[in-house]
Amino acid sequence: MQPKCTLVGQRGPRWDCRWHACLDMTDQIIEGGRIISYRISWLGFWSGWFVPGFNDLDGKFNISAATCAVPIKARSLRRWWSFFYDHHHKFIICKPN
């Protein structure tokens, strides 16, 4: 079966700290499918497209586990989609048909 892929247009910040949760496939838990590409808005300017596991390692680390009610490993790497927390964003997601 082929998954159904959809472009989710611009969305505002989600304020969901699960996006910071390390390098796990958080997208499948929160959005119910696999995000295959995404962009972040930086004050009205859009980033290029990020592809999970290819070019989306954020240069910042999760400093401590106390930043969220969801368990986050201190000093862990994270993906650029962690900025879904407080930035506008858009993405392409594939869900089972």
Summary of the structure (lengths in Angstrom):
residues: 97
radius of gyration: 13.2
end to end distance: 7.0
largest distance: 41.0
contacts: 257
relative contact order: 0.38
helix: 19%
strand: 38%
